[in-house]
Amino acid sequence: MSTRRVLIVGASIAGPALAWWLHRYGFAVTVVERAPAVRPGGYKIDIRGAAIDVVEQMGLKDRLEGLGTDMQFMSFVNSAGKRLVSVPADLFMGRGEADLEVMRGDLSQILYDETRADVEYLFGDTITELDPATGAVSFQHAESRTFDLVIGADGLHSAVRELAFGSDDVVHDLGHIVSIGTVPNHLALDRWELVYSVPGRTMNLYSTGRSEDAKVLFLFTAPNLSYDRRDVEQQQKILNDTFHGAGWESDRLLDAIVRSDDFYFDTVSQVQLTRYSVDRVSLVGDAAYCPAFTSGQGTSLALVGAYVLAGELSRSNHRTAFTHYERLMRPYVARNLKLGRDNLGRMVSKSALQSWFGAMMLRVLPKMPGRNAMIAKVTQPIHDAARAITLPRY
Ligand SMILES: Cc1cc2nc3c(=O)[nH]c(=O)nc-3n(C[C@H](O)[C@H](O)[C@H](O)COP(=O)(O)OP(=O)(O)OC[C@H]3O[C@@H](n4cnc5c(N)ncnc54)[C@H](O)[C@@H]3O)c2cc1C
């Protein structure tokens, strides 16, 4: 069989991970990424369950363990900054012993470094036309080319999905916005996360042991908010209008995030497709099944999806491979999409009473009889969803 040429669109997590596996199976891989280089930034992300097996097989587990965030505690603060209750970070995040937590940017950089010698990367470019039947692609800058397969790893707002599948009503906005950025660690946090929550609005701030800076996350309820995805100034104005005067460190953090060079702002959304592939085109990661960041599983899904898609392509022609890929992924994806929806309610309170009740529960939990069962009720669905796939050996 002649070498199959694959174009992957997107070089964040799913794209370079897929490139790694496809190169290993003898495919000739090109990755096109709109950004001028691998994009830094993002929050801490979890690698759990089946995704741990994947990074282990890639030989990356030890390196990722060395880059772990080592977060120790999470405290809920009031508007004056008083720590109302502090809980071990692992307990709150439902993290099991084998799970990894690293910075998104670190993982993306490692995956790029692991593939850059063997894979052609086209940065600062994107596709403008795509014929799913032939694999013919036009780029914004590079010469047009024809590939045997084109895979969209271009995230929630996938251009490949739009070009090949036509419709964008597969993105389900969960009615919230998340914004993240790197800011000075002015509270001298050390592997500690602070959470401040008022109805409809939540702010998180933390610093890991490996960084002098801190990360801030703003999460707020905003049903049907329309904004321009390319207009950062407009997004920052929306953030300011929503959080200015909200209490705690809101104003200082708003000033700081505007200055951050990795400002991230997006809807909390899920992608639900009736099929992941059409003709010679398929999708992987958020482009195919974004579970929303509230699931804490987007990166794991991307890593597992890349492993399964590449493995199936190594075994059979693309039609059969795409069918098997989807069949294997669907139940796993469904469990994680549910997790994303369920968790959202816990992350943004609807009323002052709910905020107060949540903080009180955490405060009394360590002394309560039956606490293990209560903790398991929250953490078990995370572990179950993370393991809801049996990985084939390819
Ligand atoms: C800068 C950044 C910060 C993030 N921060 C967080 C976070 O803090 N918490 C969290 O849970 N998730 C975050 N995410 C999303 C997280 O990375 C994904 O949910 C998950 O890891 C799945 O990754 P993915 O590779 O499928 O998609 P994504 O990580 O979204 O990557 C998509 C990639 O495709 C590129 N791209 C998009 N459109 C095109 C196009 N038309 N042509 C070429 N390239 C294109 C993007 O620049 C990006 O590099 C972030 C993503 C990015 C890009």
The ligand as an SDF file (V2000), in Angstrom:
LIG
                    3D

 53 58  0  0  0  0  0  0  0  0999 V2000
   -5.1410   28.6840   23.9600 C   0  0  0  0  0  0  0  0  0  0  0  0
   -6.0790   27.6430   24.4920 C   0  0  0  0  0  0  0  0  0  0  0  0
   -6.3630   27.6270   25.8760 C   0  0  0  0  0  0  0  0  0  0  0  0
   -7.2170   26.6590   26.3790 C   0  0  0  0  0  0  0  0  0  0  0  0
   -7.4630   26.6530   27.7110 N   0  0  0  0  0  0  0  0  0  0  0  0
   -8.2210   25.7000   28.2450 C   0  0  0  0  0  0  0  0  0  0  0  0
   -8.4400   25.6040   29.6400 C   0  0  0  0  0  0  0  0  0  0  0  0
   -7.9240   26.3880   30.3950 O   0  0  0  0  0  0  0  0  0  0  0  0
   -9.2260   24.6300   30.1410 N   0  0  0  0  0  0  0  0  0  0  0  0
   -9.7890   23.7130   29.3190 C   0  0  0  0  0  0  0  0  0  0  0  0
  -10.4930   22.8250   29.8170 O   0  0  0  0  0  0  0  0  0  0  0  0
   -9.6200   23.7640   27.9960 N   0  0  0  0  0  0  0  0  0  0  0  0
   -8.8450   24.7140   27.4220 C   0  0  0  0  0  0  0  0  0  0  0  0
   -8.6600   24.7630   26.0850 N   0  0  0  0  0  0  0  0  0  0  0  0
   -9.3020   23.7330   25.2770 C   0  0  0  0  0  0  0  0  0  0  0  0
   -8.5720   22.4170   25.4330 C   0  0  0  0  0  0  0  0  0  0  0  0
   -7.2820   22.5060   24.8970 O   0  0  0  0  0  0  0  0  0  0  0  0
   -9.4140   21.3750   24.7040 C   0  0  0  0  0  0  0  0  0  0  0  0
  -10.6750   21.2780   25.3210 O   0  0  0  0  0  0  0  0  0  0  0  0
   -8.9010   19.9740   24.7360 C   0  0  0  0  0  0  0  0  0  0  0  0
   -7.5850   19.8730   25.1260 O   0  0  0  0  0  0  0  0  0  0  0  0
   -9.1020   19.3210   23.3620 C   0  0  0  0  0  0  0  0  0  0  0  0
   -8.1220   19.8430   22.4970 O   0  0  0  0  0  0  0  0  0  0  0  0
   -8.2850   19.9680   20.9450 P   0  0  0  0  0  0  0  0  0  0  0  0
   -6.8920   19.8600   20.4160 O   0  0  0  0  0  0  0  0  0  0  0  0
   -9.3250   19.0580   20.4410 O   0  0  0  0  0  0  0  0  0  0  0  0
   -8.8780   21.4330   20.6960 O   0  0  0  0  0  0  0  0  0  0  0  0
   -8.2600   22.8650   21.0430 P   0  0  0  0  0  0  0  0  0  0  0  0
   -7.3660   22.7930   22.2190 O   0  0  0  0  0  0  0  0  0  0  0  0
   -9.3580   23.8320   21.0640 O   0  0  0  0  0  0  0  0  0  0  0  0
   -7.3020   23.1770   19.7930 O   0  0  0  0  0  0  0  0  0  0  0  0
   -7.7300   23.5390   18.5120 C   0  0  0  0  0  0  0  0  0  0  0  0
   -6.5250   24.0610   17.7460 C   0  0  0  0  0  0  0  0  0  0  0  0
   -6.9080   24.2860   16.4080 O   0  0  0  0  0  0  0  0  0  0  0  0
   -6.4890   25.5870   16.0050 C   0  0  0  0  0  0  0  0  0  0  0  0
   -7.4290   26.0510   15.0030 N   0  0  0  0  0  0  0  0  0  0  0  0
   -8.7110   26.4290   15.1960 C   0  0  0  0  0  0  0  0  0  0  0  0
   -9.2860   26.7450   14.0330 N   0  0  0  0  0  0  0  0  0  0  0  0
   -8.3390   26.5610   13.0790 C   0  0  0  0  0  0  0  0  0  0  0  0
   -8.3350   26.7200   11.6740 C   0  0  0  0  0  0  0  0  0  0  0  0
   -9.4220   27.1400   11.0320 N   0  0  0  0  0  0  0  0  0  0  0  0
   -7.2020   26.4370   11.0050 N   0  0  0  0  0  0  0  0  0  0  0  0
   -6.0830   26.0020   11.6480 C   0  0  0  0  0  0  0  0  0  0  0  0
   -6.0440   25.8390   12.9840 N   0  0  0  0  0  0  0  0  0  0  0  0
   -7.1650   26.1110   13.6860 C   0  0  0  0  0  0  0  0  0  0  0  0
   -6.4750   26.3980   17.2740 C   0  0  0  0  0  0  0  0  0  0  0  0
   -5.6290   27.5210   17.1880 O   0  0  0  0  0  0  0  0  0  0  0  0
   -5.9820   25.3700   18.2860 C   0  0  0  0  0  0  0  0  0  0  0  0
   -4.5950   25.3260   18.3370 O   0  0  0  0  0  0  0  0  0  0  0  0
   -7.8240   25.7030   25.5090 C   0  0  0  0  0  0  0  0  0  0  0  0
   -7.5430   25.7210   24.1480 C   0  0  0  0  0  0  0  0  0  0  0  0
   -6.6670   26.6650   23.6260 C   0  0  0  0  0  0  0  0  0  0  0  0
   -6.3680   26.6490   22.1500 C   0  0  0  0  0  0  0  0  0  0  0  0
  1  2  1  0
  2  3  1  0
  2 52  2  0
  3  4  2  0
  4  5  1  0
  4 50  1  0
  5  6  2  0
  6  7  1  0
  6 13  1  0
  7  8  2  0
  7  9  1  0
  9 10  1  0
 10 11  2  0
 10 12  1  0
 12 13  2  0
 13 14  1  0
 14 15  1  0
 14 50  1  0
 15 16  1  0
 16 17  1  0
 16 18  1  0
 18 19  1  0
 18 20  1  0
 20 21  1  0
 20 22  1  0
 22 23  1  0
 23 24  1  0
 24 25  2  0
 24 26  1  0
 24 27  1  0
 27 28  1  0
 28 29  2  0
 28 30  1  0
 28 31  1  0
 31 32  1  0
 32 33  1  0
 33 34  1  0
 33 48  1  0
 34 35  1  0
 35 36  1  0
 35 46  1  0
 36 37  1  0
 36 45  1  0
 37 38  2  0
 38 39  1  0
 39 40  1  0
 39 45  2  0
 40 41  1  0
 40 42  2  0
 42 43  1  0
 43 44  2  0
 44 45  1  0
 46 47  1  0
 46 48  1  0
 48 49  1  0
 50 51  2  0
 51 52  1  0
 52 53  1  0
M  END
$$$$
